[in-house]
Amino acid sequence: QLQLVESGGGLVQPGGSLRLSCKASRFTLAFYAIGWFRQAPGKEREMVAVITTTPTPIYADAVKGRFTISRDYANNSIYLQMDNLRPEDTGVYYCNAGIFWGQGTQVIVSS
């Protein structure tokens, strides 16, 4: 089955860090634009970070300087390093590659 499987979410205090991982199964990520999106309670899904046709990532203004997206060709995976987390970063985080979406991983930032 073609799928993306995420991991790495959890509960963290403000100012803390988390690293989300997303591994592709039965297809190669290298051929796709990739990205991370999130959906906060009661809000629409929004872009967090993407890597499209150029190697330079694009970040949402709210996460610039705190989050880093990366791609690991050898492991057919993508990552989102999240530092200096804030309560407003709380939500379900989804990885994306072309038409494929992961199932989502919950991130809660709270003291």
N, C-alpha and C positions, 0 to 999 in steps of 0.2 A: 504494500500500500504506500502510495506517495504521501509523505507527510512531513511536517515540521514538529519537533518536540522540544518544548521549552523547559527550563529548570532555573532555579536560583532565586526565586522570589521568597518573600518572608516578611517578618516584622523587624523593623530597625528603628532606632532612635534618631531624632533629627540630628543632622551632622554626620551620620554614619554612612556606610558604603554597602553596596550590593553589586554583584556581577551576575547578570542574566546570560544564560547560554541558550542557543537554539541549534539543534542538529537536524539536518535534512536526511530523510530516509528514501532511498530508491530514486533519487534524482540529484543532479549536480548543481549546487548553489552558484558555481562560477558563471553560469550562463544567465543569471538573473540579476536585476536590480534588487537590492535587499533593504530592509528597514525594520525599525521598531516603532510601534504605535501603542497608545495607551488609552484607556477609557476609565474615567473617574465616575463614581456613583452619580447618577442623574445627568451625566453629560455625554456628549457624542465622542466617538473615537477620534483621536487626534494624532498627528505625526509627531514623533519624538526625534528620530534621526534616520536618515536614509543615505545609501550609497547608490547612485544611479549609473549613468554612462561614464562619468568621470570618477577618478579615484578620490576626489575631495568630498568628504561627507557634508551633508546639509543637516543642520540642527534647528530645532524649534528655539525661539528666543528664550523661552523659559528654562532651557537646560544648557544653553551655551556656557562653556567653561566648566561644567560640572559632569557632564555625561560624555562618554566616548564610545562610538560604534566601531567595530572591527570585524574583519572577515578572516577565517582560517581555512585556506583552501585544502590543506592536508587533511583536516578533520571534518571538512564539509560542514562547517559550523559558522555561526555568527554570534557576536557577543555584544553586550551593552554594559560597560562599566559605569556605575552611577556613584558619584561621590558627593559629599556635602548635601545629603538628601534633606528634603523639606516636607512638611506635612502635605503640601499641595501636590507632591509627587505621588501620593497614594492613588492606586488604581490597579486595574488588570492590564498587564503588558503583553502585547502580542508581537511575534515576529512575522515577517512577511517576505516572500520571495515570489515575485510575479503574481500568479493567481493563487498561490498557496499561502495559507495562514496557519499559525500554530493555534493551540487550544487556549493559550493564555496562562499567565502566571501572576499570582496576586502579590502586590507590593503594598505594604502598610508602613507608613512613617508616622510614628507616634511615640510620645514619651509616657 
